[in-house]
Amino acid sequence: RNGHNYNERKVSTENLEAVNHPPMDFTCDTKAKHVTQVTDEHLLDHFINHAKSDTLGRISMLWLDYAAIQKNAGATECLELAKLHSIAVDFPKSGVPAVIPKTLKLARSTPRPHWRELKNGPTYDCDSIIGLLYDKVVVAMDRGGDFRYHDSVAGRHWNRQGQLLCYLNNNGRKKLMRHLEKAYKNEIPESAGLHPDDDSHDLDNHCIYFAEQQKIMYDNELVQLMNRYKIHAEGEILTGCIRKFHKWNKKRQHDLAEEVKRQCTSLRRTCRDNFFREVDRICDTNIFASLKDDDGEGYDEAIDAMEEAILHDGRQRRRNTEVRDDDAQQFCFSEKDIEQMSLVAKKMASSYYHVTYDPTFVNEAMEDEDNESRSDETNRNKEGYHILFSFPWIVADIIAKGIHDTNI
């Protein structure tokens, strides 16, 4: 809320210079004294000096204080502290301490954000992102500190390691439906003109069918990755922040986490590309028709051109790319094309939301899975149903644009 999240699709190119500060030069002016031979006295001096002059923690907390007080991470004080922070990080190996000037020190009488939990000193209610998250945790702790019954659990269950598993047992279906009824917002598909319950709209029916097929593919691929790496929590495999590694993977935890993130990113990119290709097919804009294959720079530029046309309020954009025979191709959309692509993209993105969170749709899908399991017991998952909620986040920016455009 008070920070900057750079995304070139959200920040216009005209304002980038104002938003992005130029790279800072963290070259340290002072150099540590060079010695030819390190003695015990040198080591003793080093550790004593480190204990006396290590200011990294103080600088970090001062930066948070100023960012909260000024409500701007780009404030002059924050930038000065960022320079000192770089010097403090290098202090153990350089021997050059980061000295905090008096002008950057805050008096004890200066109110600090309430989430700092300072016992001796004034505080104020800070409504930053950190403050809001802190308040939610405090409220949850006051209610007993048990997060197992939070609405977001949605009928799933926890294992002994405290991981929220993506499996839903039979007795969790009622809880799932109850939580989905609370979470699902009819205004989101309505904002895009999607009518899920009306069979007379051919485009709407196609969007929902396409979204359902894509979700099946996405869920199956994600479950395969989870089974391959012995990860059973959806949030962990998407972020790479794995709380408990299988015994086979304990010796290469960092490499495994990076590989998991890479494969999840590739899966989400494939699904997002499928989304734009289907929009192109429905709108008959034929942006991919002139490309020789589905990879390379030309393909990426085509996807980028569609993203810009759909997400930039109907402003016409032109993108140049070089194809493999060194001919230049220009992606250019008319106002009519942009309007049609935006309409179809919003409907399809809302369909992604609908097939994931609509309780009626989810219940019918689970009943279909029940019927298939009865006919073929070998395909039934012994753990229970896989309940995955991350599918619509592939096109979250387009869903948000639909909401923003209708002011709901």
C-alpha positions as CSV (number, residue, x, y, z in Angstrom):
1,R,0.0,0.0,0.0
2,N,2.8,2.4,0.8
3,G,5.5,0.7,-1.2
4,H,6.2,0.5,-4.9
5,N,5.5,-2.7,-6.9
6,Y,7.0,-2.2,-10.3
7,N,5.1,-3.8,-13.2
8,E,5.4,-2.3,-16.7
9,R,1.9,-3.3,-17.4
10,K,0.6,-1.2,-14.5
11,V,3.0,1.8,-14.6
12,S,2.8,3.8,-17.8
13,T,6.1,4.4,-19.6
14,E,5.6,8.2,-19.2
15,N,5.9,7.9,-15.4
16,L,8.6,5.3,-15.1
17,E,11.4,8.0,-14.7
18,A,9.5,9.6,-11.9
19,V,8.8,6.2,-10.2
20,N,12.2,4.5,-10.6
21,H,15.2,6.1,-8.9
22,P,18.5,5.8,-10.8
23,P,20.8,3.0,-9.5
24,M,22.7,4.0,-6.4
25,D,26.5,3.8,-6.2
26,F,27.5,2.0,-3.0
27,T,31.2,2.3,-3.4
28,C,32.7,2.8,0.0
29,D,35.1,5.8,0.2
30,T,37.1,4.5,3.2
31,K,39.2,1.4,2.9
32,A,40.2,-0.9,5.8
33,K,43.9,-0.9,6.7
34,H,45.8,-3.6,4.9
35,V,48.1,-5.9,7.0
36,T,50.6,-8.3,5.6
37,Q,50.2,-10.9,8.4
38,V,47.2,-11.4,10.5
39,T,48.0,-11.9,14.2
40,D,45.9,-12.9,17.3
41,E,45.7,-9.2,18.2
42,H,44.2,-8.4,14.8
43,L,41.6,-11.0,15.3
44,L,40.8,-9.8,18.7
45,D,40.5,-6.2,17.5
46,H,38.2,-7.3,14.6
47,F,35.7,-9.2,16.8
48,I,35.6,-6.4,19.5
49,N,35.2,-3.8,16.7
50,H,32.4,-5.9,15.2
51,A,30.5,-6.2,18.5
52,K,30.9,-2.4,19.1
53,S,30.2,-1.1,15.6
54,D,27.7,-3.6,14.0
55,T,24.8,-1.3,13.1
56,L,23.0,-3.4,10.5
57,G,20.0,-4.2,12.7
58,R,19.6,-0.5,13.9
59,I,19.8,0.7,10.3
60,S,17.2,-1.8,9.1
61,M,14.7,-0.8,11.9
62,L,15.4,3.0,11.3
63,W,14.6,2.5,7.6
64,L,11.3,0.9,8.5
65,D,10.5,3.7,11.0
66,Y,11.1,6.4,8.4
67,A,9.3,4.6,5.6
68,A,6.2,4.3,7.9
69,I,6.4,7.8,9.2
70,Q,7.0,9.4,5.8
71,K,4.7,6.9,4.1
72,N,7.2,6.8,1.3
73,A,10.1,4.3,0.9
74,G,11.8,6.9,-1.4
75,A,12.1,9.5,1.3
76,T,15.5,11.2,1.7
77,E,16.1,9.5,5.0
78,C,15.3,6.1,3.6
79,L,17.7,6.6,0.7
80,E,20.5,7.7,3.1
81,L,19.9,4.7,5.3
82,A,20.0,2.4,2.2
83,K,23.5,3.6,1.5
84,L,24.5,3.0,5.1
85,H,22.9,-0.5,5.0
86,S,25.1,-1.5,2.1
87,I,28.2,-0.4,4.0
88,A,27.0,-2.3,7.1
89,V,26.4,-5.5,5.1
90,D,30.0,-5.4,4.0
91,F,31.4,-4.4,7.4
92,P,32.4,-8.0,8.6
93,K,34.7,-8.4,5.6
94,S,35.7,-4.8,4.9
95,G,36.2,-3.7,8.5
96,V,34.6,-0.3,7.7
97,P,31.7,0.4,10.0
98,A,28.5,2.2,9.0
99,V,28.2,5.2,11.3
100,I,24.7,6.5,11.7
101,P,24.7,10.3,11.8
102,K,22.8,12.2,14.5
103,T,20.5,13.7,11.9
104,L,19.1,10.2,11.1
105,K,18.7,9.0,14.7
106,L,15.2,9.2,16.1
107,A,14.6,10.5,19.6
108,R,12.9,8.1,22.1
109,S,10.0,10.6,22.2
110,T,9.3,10.1,18.5
111,P,6.2,7.9,18.1
112,R,6.9,4.6,16.3
113,P,4.5,2.3,14.4
114,H,2.4,0.2,16.7
115,W,3.7,-3.1,15.1
116,R,7.2,-2.3,16.5
117,E,5.8,-3.4,19.9
118,L,8.0,-0.9,21.8
119,K,7.2,-1.0,25.5
120,N,9.0,2.2,26.5
121,G,8.0,4.9,24.1
122,P,5.0,6.4,22.3
123,T,3.4,4.6,19.4
124,Y,0.8,5.3,16.7
125,D,-1.6,3.2,14.7
126,C,0.1,2.6,11.4
127,D,-2.1,1.6,8.4
128,S,0.7,0.3,6.2
129,I,0.7,-3.2,4.8
130,I,2.9,-4.3,7.7
131,G,0.5,-2.7,10.1
132,L,-2.6,-4.4,8.5
133,L,-0.9,-7.8,8.5
134,Y,0.2,-7.4,12.1
135,D,-3.4,-6.5,13.2
136,K,-4.8,-9.6,11.5
137,V,-2.3,-11.8,13.2
138,V,-3.0,-10.2,16.6
139,V,-6.7,-10.6,16.2
140,A,-6.3,-14.2,15.2
141,M,-4.0,-14.8,18.3
142,D,-6.6,-13.1,20.6
143,R,-9.2,-15.6,19.4
144,G,-7.0,-18.5,20.5
145,G,-4.1,-18.5,18.1
146,D,-5.4,-21.5,16.1
147,F,-5.2,-20.8,12.4
148,R,-6.5,-24.3,11.5
149,Y,-10.1,-23.0,11.5
150,H,-9.5,-19.9,9.4
151,D,-11.9,-19.4,6.4
152,S,-9.1,-19.8,4.0
153,V,-8.6,-23.4,5.1
154,A,-11.8,-24.1,3.2
155,G,-12.3,-27.7,4.3
156,R,-8.7,-28.8,3.7
157,H,-6.7,-30.3,6.6
158,W,-3.3,-29.9,8.2
159,N,-0.6,-32.5,8.7
160,R,1.6,-32.9,11.8
161,Q,4.3,-30.6,10.3
162,G,1.8,-27.7,10.2
163,Q,1.4,-27.8,6.4
164,L,-2.0,-27.0,4.8
165,L,-2.5,-29.9,2.5
166,C,-4.4,-29.6,-0.8
167,Y,-6.4,-32.8,-0.1
168,L,-10.0,-32.7,0.9
169,N,-11.5,-35.7,2.6
170,N,-15.2,-36.6,2.2
171,N,-16.2,-35.0,5.5
172,G,-14.6,-31.7,4.4
173,R,-16.9,-31.1,1.4
174,K,-19.6,-29.3,3.4
175,K,-17.0,-27.0,4.9
176,L,-15.6,-26.3,1.5
177,M,-19.0,-25.4,0.1
178,R,-19.8,-23.2,3.1
179,H,-16.5,-21.3,2.7
180,L,-16.9,-20.9,-1.1
181,E,-20.4,-19.5,-0.6
182,K,-18.8,-16.8,1.6
183,A,-15.9,-16.2,-0.7
184,Y,-17.5,-16.2,-4.1
185,K,-18.5,-12.8,-5.5
186,N,-21.2,-12.8,-8.2
187,E,-20.1,-9.2,-9.0
188,I,-16.9,-10.4,-10.6
189,P,-18.4,-12.4,-13.5
190,E,-21.2,-9.8,-13.7
191,S,-18.6,-7.0,-14.2
192,A,-17.3,-8.9,-17.3
193,G,-20.8,-9.5,-18.7
194,L,-20.5,-13.3,-18.0
195,H,-23.8,-15.2,-17.5
196,P,-22.8,-18.6,-16.1
197,D,-26.4,-19.8,-15.6
198,D,-27.8,-18.7,-19.0
199,D,-27.2,-21.3,-21.7
200,S,-28.4,-18.9,-24.4
201,H,-25.0,-17.1,-24.5
202,D,-22.7,-19.1,-26.8
203,L,-19.6,-17.0,-26.0
204,D,-20.1,-17.3,-22.3
205,N,-20.6,-21.1,-22.5
206,H,-17.5,-21.4,-24.6
207,C,-15.5,-19.3,-22.2
208,I,-16.6,-21.5,-19.2
209,Y,-15.9,-24.7,-21.1
210,F,-12.4,-23.5,-22.1
211,A,-11.7,-22.4,-18.5
212,E,-12.8,-25.7,-17.2
213,Q,-10.5,-27.6,-19.6
214,Q,-7.6,-25.4,-18.8
215,K,-8.1,-25.8,-15.1
216,I,-8.2,-29.6,-15.4
217,M,-4.9,-29.4,-17.3
218,Y,-3.4,-26.9,-14.8
219,D,-4.4,-28.9,-11.8
220,N,-3.2,-32.2,-13.2
221,E,0.2,-30.7,-14.1
222,L,0.5,-29.1,-10.7
223,V,-0.4,-32.3,-8.9
224,Q,2.2,-34.2,-10.9
225,L,4.8,-31.7,-9.8
226,M,3.7,-32.0,-6.2
227,N,3.9,-35.8,-6.4
228,R,7.3,-35.7,-8.1
229,Y,8.9,-33.6,-5.4
230,K,6.8,-35.0,-2.5
231,I,5.2,-31.6,-1.8
232,H,1.6,-31.6,-0.6
233,A,0.9,-27.9,0.0
234,E,-0.2,-25.7,-2.9
235,G,1.3,-22.5,-1.5
236,E,4.7,-24.2,-1.0
237,I,5.1,-25.5,-4.5
238,L,4.0,-22.2,-6.0
239,T,6.4,-20.1,-4.0
240,G,9.3,-22.5,-3.5
241,C,9.1,-21.8,0.3
242,I,9.0,-25.5,1.3
243,R,8.6,-26.1,5.1
244,K,9.5,-29.8,5.1
245,F,11.6,-31.6,2.5
246,H,11.3,-35.2,1.7
247,K,14.3,-37.3,3.0
248,W,15.4,-37.8,-0.6
249,N,15.8,-34.0,-1.1
250,K,17.3,-32.8,2.2
251,K,20.8,-32.5,0.8
252,R,19.8,-30.2,-2.1
253,Q,17.1,-28.1,-0.6
254,H,18.1,-24.8,-2.4
255,D,18.4,-26.4,-5.8
256,L,15.1,-28.2,-5.4
257,A,13.3,-25.0,-4.3
258,E,14.7,-23.1,-7.4
259,E,13.7,-26.0,-9.7
260,V,10.2,-26.1,-8.3
261,K,9.7,-22.4,-8.8
262,R,11.1,-22.6,-12.3
263,Q,8.7,-25.4,-13.3
264,C,5.7,-23.7,-11.7
265,T,6.5,-20.5,-13.5
266,S,6.8,-22.4,-16.8
267,L,3.4,-24.0,-16.2
268,R,1.7,-20.7,-15.4
269,R,3.3,-19.1,-18.4
270,T,2.0,-21.9,-20.6
271,C,-1.5,-21.5,-19.3
272,R,-1.4,-17.7,-19.7
273,D,-0.2,-18.1,-23.3
274,N,-3.1,-20.5,-24.0
275,F,-5.4,-17.8,-22.6
276,F,-4.2,-15.1,-25.1
277,R,-4.1,-17.6,-28.0
278,E,-7.7,-18.4,-27.4
279,V,-8.7,-14.7,-27.2
280,D,-6.9,-14.3,-30.5
281,R,-8.8,-17.2,-32.0
282,I,-12.2,-16.0,-30.8
283,C,-11.6,-12.4,-32.0
284,D,-10.1,-13.6,-35.3
285,T,-7.3,-11.1,-35.0
286,N,-4.8,-13.7,-36.3
287,I,-1.8,-12.3,-34.5
288,F,-0.1,-15.7,-34.3
289,A,-0.9,-16.8,-37.8
290,S,2.3,-15.3,-39.3
291,L,4.6,-16.8,-36.7
292,K,6.4,-20.0,-37.8
293,D,6.4,-21.7,-34.4
294,D,5.3,-21.2,-30.8
295,D,8.6,-20.1,-29.4
296,G,11.2,-17.4,-29.9
297,E,11.2,-13.7,-29.7
298,G,8.4,-13.2,-32.2
299,Y,6.0,-15.3,-30.1
300,D,6.8,-13.5,-26.9
301,E,6.3,-10.1,-28.6
302,A,2.9,-11.2,-29.9
303,I,1.8,-12.1,-26.4
304,D,3.2,-8.8,-25.1
305,A,1.3,-6.9,-27.8
306,M,-2.0,-8.5,-26.8
307,E,-1.3,-7.9,-23.1
308,E,-0.7,-4.2,-23.7
309,A,-3.8,-3.8,-26.0
310,I,-6.0,-5.4,-23.4
311,L,-4.6,-4.0,-20.2
312,H,-3.9,-0.4,-21.2
313,D,-7.4,1.1,-21.4
314,G,-8.0,0.6,-25.1
315,R,-5.0,2.7,-26.1
316,Q,-3.6,1.5,-29.4
317,R,0.0,0.1,-29.1
318,R,2.5,-0.9,-31.7
319,R,5.2,-3.4,-31.2
320,N,8.0,-4.4,-33.6
321,T,9.7,-7.7,-33.6
322,E,12.1,-9.6,-35.8
323,V,11.1,-13.0,-37.1
324,R,13.6,-15.7,-38.0
325,D,13.9,-14.7,-41.7
326,D,15.0,-11.2,-40.5
327,D,11.8,-9.7,-41.8
328,A,10.2,-7.1,-39.5
329,Q,6.6,-7.7,-38.4
330,Q,4.4,-5.0,-36.9
331,F,1.6,-5.9,-34.4
332,C,-1.1,-3.2,-34.8
333,F,-4.7,-3.4,-33.6
334,S,-7.6,-1.2,-34.6
335,E,-9.8,0.3,-31.9
336,K,-12.5,-2.3,-32.8
337,D,-10.0,-5.1,-32.3
338,I,-8.9,-3.7,-28.9
339,E,-12.5,-3.3,-27.7
340,Q,-13.4,-6.9,-28.8
341,M,-10.2,-8.4,-27.3
342,S,-10.8,-6.6,-24.0
343,L,-14.4,-7.8,-23.8
344,V,-13.5,-11.5,-24.6
345,A,-10.4,-11.4,-22.3
346,K,-12.5,-10.1,-19.3
347,K,-15.2,-12.8,-19.9
348,M,-12.6,-15.6,-20.1
349,A,-10.7,-14.3,-17.0
350,S,-14.0,-14.2,-15.1
351,S,-14.6,-17.8,-16.3
352,Y,-11.3,-18.8,-14.7
353,Y,-12.5,-17.3,-11.4
354,H,-16.0,-18.9,-11.8
355,V,-14.8,-22.5,-12.4
356,T,-12.5,-22.3,-9.4
357,Y,-14.6,-20.6,-6.7
358,D,-18.3,-20.9,-7.7
359,P,-19.7,-23.4,-5.1
360,T,-22.3,-24.8,-7.4
361,F,-19.8,-25.4,-10.2
362,V,-17.2,-26.9,-7.9
363,N,-19.8,-29.2,-6.3
364,E,-20.9,-30.5,-9.7
365,A,-17.3,-31.1,-10.8
366,M,-16.7,-33.1,-7.6
367,E,-19.8,-35.2,-8.2
368,D,-18.6,-35.9,-11.7
369,E,-15.3,-37.0,-10.2
370,D,-17.2,-39.2,-7.8
371,N,-19.0,-40.9,-10.7
372,E,-15.7,-41.5,-12.6
373,S,-14.1,-42.9,-9.4
374,R,-17.0,-45.4,-9.0
375,S,-16.5,-46.6,-12.5
376,D,-12.8,-47.0,-12.1
377,E,-11.5,-47.4,-8.5
378,T,-7.9,-47.5,-9.7
379,N,-8.0,-43.8,-10.6
380,R,-9.3,-42.6,-7.2
381,N,-6.8,-40.6,-5.1
382,K,-6.4,-42.4,-1.8
383,E,-5.6,-39.1,0.0
384,G,-8.9,-37.5,-1.0
385,Y,-9.9,-34.8,-3.5
386,H,-7.3,-32.3,-4.7
387,I,-8.5,-28.8,-4.0
388,L,-6.4,-26.2,-5.7
389,F,-7.2,-22.4,-5.7
390,S,-4.4,-20.8,-7.6
391,F,-5.7,-21.2,-11.2
392,P,-7.4,-17.8,-11.6
393,W,-4.3,-16.0,-10.4
394,I,-2.8,-16.7,-13.8
395,V,-5.0,-13.9,-15.1
396,A,-5.4,-11.9,-11.9
397,D,-4.5,-8.6,-13.6
398,I,-7.3,-9.0,-16.2
399,I,-9.8,-9.9,-13.5
400,A,-8.7,-6.8,-11.6
401,K,-9.1,-4.7,-14.7
402,G,-12.7,-5.9,-15.2
403,I,-13.5,-5.0,-11.6
404,H,-11.8,-1.6,-11.9
405,D,-13.5,-0.7,-15.2
406,T,-17.0,-1.3,-13.7
407,N,-16.1,0.3,-10.3
408,I,-17.5,-2.6,-8.2
